[in-house]
Structure formats: C-alpha cells, structure tokens
Amino acid sequence: MDFITSMKISASGLNVQRKRMDTIASNLANIETTRTPEGGPYRRKDVVVSSMPLGDDFAVSLNRELAGSVRQAVVAKIVEDQTEPILVFNPDHPDANEEGYVALPNINLMTEMVNMINATRSFEANVQAIEAAKSMALRAIDLGR
C-alpha cells in the first residue's frame, strides 16, 4: 500500500466522523423539539457506516493484487430512531395533548455526549494516521536525495 492510499483511507474516516459529529450536534440541538415539519417531535438520527473499495485507477490495480482488501469508510445512510417519544406531563405547553402530556424526542444527553467523544477521538486518530503517512513520505523523499 502506498502513502496516498493510506491517506485516502484515513480521509474517508475523517469524512465519516465529521458526518457523525454533525448528526450528533443536530440531535443535541433538537433535544427538546416537539414540533417538526414532518409532524410530531424530532426523531434522533444516527449514521450508518459501510465500507467500499477505493475507486481510482491505482486502486483498481492494487485491488487486483490484494484481492479487494483495501477499503474505505463511507456513510451508507442516516437513519431515524424509531423508538417512541418520551411523554412528559406539562399541560401548559402548546404541544400538550388532551391529557396534558408533551411528546419529547427520545434523546439521551449522556449517550449523545459519549458518541460525540467517540467520534472526536476517531477523527483525531485519522488525523494522526494522515500525519504519520505524510511524515513517512517526507522521510522517503529525504532518503532519495
């Protein structure tokens, strides 16, 4: 595997983790949203990650040699959590039902914060991998001089 390929793999990881952080930020921003354009409370979103082969000319040759084992991370889709909203008794709320309950998103602040820390650390690990590949490439250039 060459330096460019390792950087592409880490870059795909950066893209996935950035999308995870964006999705988590959206969940946190809407933790108390009771009304959406689709109707009902905001539904928690989660990123589904998949892998796919690298797709440039060099990758085609490399995949033939490595039997397709070099893959990159991609966001397959963003899914909405289908769990029921949390019902909270608040008869003064404008979105309260006839019994005085308001449907709030089923978003747990602690879970979202743990997911954010996880995504941040994964992002940082990919940055370090890119830095290591860059450093090795620079050393290889220096050796060639």
VMD Tcl script that draws the C-alpha trace (Angstrom):
set ca {
  {0.00 0.00 0.00}
  {1.37 3.45 -0.87}
  {1.19 6.68 1.11}
  {-1.60 8.18 -0.99}
  {-3.83 5.13 -0.48}
  {-3.34 5.22 3.29}
  {-4.17 8.92 3.28}
  {-7.33 8.27 1.23}
  {-8.44 5.60 3.69}
  {-7.88 7.95 6.64}
  {-9.58 10.80 4.77}
  {-12.66 8.62 4.29}
  {-12.61 8.02 8.06}
  {-12.42 11.78 8.62}
  {-15.48 12.30 6.41}
  {-17.46 9.65 8.28}
  {-16.55 11.02 11.71}
  {-17.39 14.58 10.63}
  {-20.82 13.39 9.48}
  {-21.29 11.57 12.81}
  {-20.40 14.77 14.71}
  {-22.81 16.81 12.56}
  {-25.60 14.30 13.23}
  {-24.91 14.23 16.98}
  {-24.88 18.05 17.05}
  {-28.27 18.04 15.32}
  {-29.60 15.59 17.92}
  {-28.34 17.76 20.76}
  {-29.72 20.93 19.19}
  {-33.17 19.33 18.90}
  {-33.27 17.61 22.28}
  {-36.46 19.50 23.21}
  {-38.01 19.99 19.76}
  {-41.65 18.94 19.99}
  {-42.82 20.01 16.54}
  {-41.18 19.26 13.19}
  {-42.32 19.89 9.59}
  {-43.00 16.14 9.31}
  {-45.21 16.32 12.39}
  {-44.52 15.18 15.93}
  {-41.33 15.52 17.92}
  {-37.84 15.43 16.43}
  {-36.55 11.90 15.86}
  {-33.00 11.10 16.87}
  {-30.75 10.43 13.89}
  {-27.82 8.03 13.61}
  {-25.21 7.43 10.92}
  {-24.90 4.01 9.28}
  {-21.31 3.39 8.14}
  {-20.27 0.95 5.45}
  {-17.11 0.18 3.51}
  {-16.44 0.19 -0.19}
  {-13.40 -0.33 -2.39}
  {-11.25 2.66 -3.26}
  {-12.20 3.85 -6.71}
  {-9.30 5.33 -8.70}
  {-7.01 3.80 -11.35}
  {-4.26 2.91 -8.89}
  {-6.81 1.36 -6.55}
  {-8.09 -0.88 -9.36}
  {-4.58 -2.31 -9.88}
  {-3.95 -2.57 -6.17}
  {-7.29 -4.27 -5.56}
  {-6.42 -6.88 -8.16}
  {-3.17 -7.55 -6.32}
  {-4.67 -7.51 -2.83}
  {-7.92 -9.26 -3.80}
  {-10.09 -6.29 -2.89}
  {-8.95 -5.98 0.73}
  {-8.25 -2.22 0.61}
  {-11.48 -0.44 1.52}
  {-12.63 2.99 2.62}
  {-15.34 4.05 5.06}
  {-18.46 5.73 3.70}
  {-21.71 6.95 5.18}
  {-24.29 4.49 3.85}
  {-27.28 6.41 5.16}
  {-28.69 8.40 8.06}
  {-31.49 6.62 9.88}
  {-34.11 7.97 12.25}
  {-34.55 6.28 15.60}
  {-37.95 4.60 15.68}
  {-38.31 4.45 19.47}
  {-41.37 6.14 20.91}
  {-41.04 9.71 22.18}
  {-40.89 10.42 25.89}
  {-44.18 11.68 27.31}
  {-43.77 14.44 29.90}
  {-46.65 15.93 31.85}
  {-46.76 19.65 31.07}
  {-50.33 20.84 30.49}
  {-49.21 24.45 29.86}
  {-47.06 23.51 26.85}
  {-48.59 24.48 23.48}
  {-47.98 20.96 22.10}
  {-49.57 19.14 25.05}
  {-52.23 16.57 24.20}
  {-55.70 16.43 25.78}
  {-54.31 14.71 28.88}
  {-51.56 17.35 29.33}
  {-48.63 15.25 28.07}
  {-46.00 16.56 25.66}
  {-44.11 14.17 23.36}
  {-40.38 14.93 23.58}
  {-37.63 13.37 21.45}
  {-36.14 10.18 22.87}
  {-32.63 11.64 23.04}
  {-30.37 10.89 25.98}
  {-27.88 13.71 26.60}
  {-25.25 11.39 28.10}
  {-25.45 8.93 25.20}
  {-25.03 11.74 22.69}
  {-22.06 13.18 24.60}
  {-20.35 9.77 24.74}
  {-20.98 9.35 21.00}
  {-19.52 12.83 20.39}
  {-16.38 11.99 22.38}
  {-16.05 8.71 20.46}
  {-16.42 10.46 17.10}
  {-13.93 13.17 18.13}
  {-11.32 10.61 19.18}
  {-11.83 8.63 15.98}
  {-11.43 11.86 13.99}
  {-8.20 12.64 15.86}
  {-6.88 9.10 15.23}
  {-7.47 9.55 11.49}
  {-5.67 12.90 11.57}
  {-2.71 11.23 13.30}
  {-2.68 8.45 10.69}
  {-2.55 11.06 7.91}
  {0.25 12.88 9.72}
  {2.20 9.62 10.09}
  {1.80 8.81 6.37}
  {2.87 12.36 5.48}
  {5.90 12.08 7.74}
  {6.90 8.73 6.19}
  {6.52 10.17 2.68}
  {8.72 13.14 3.58}
  {11.35 10.82 5.06}
  {11.28 8.69 1.91}
  {11.84 11.81 -0.18}
  {14.77 12.83 2.05}
  {16.30 9.36 1.68}
  {16.03 9.65 -2.10}
  {18.11 12.84 -2.16}
}
mol new
graphics top color blue
foreach p $ca { graphics top sphere $p radius 0.5 }
foreach p [lrange $ca 0 end-1] q [lrange $ca 1 end] { graphics top cylinder $p $q radius 0.2 }
display resetview
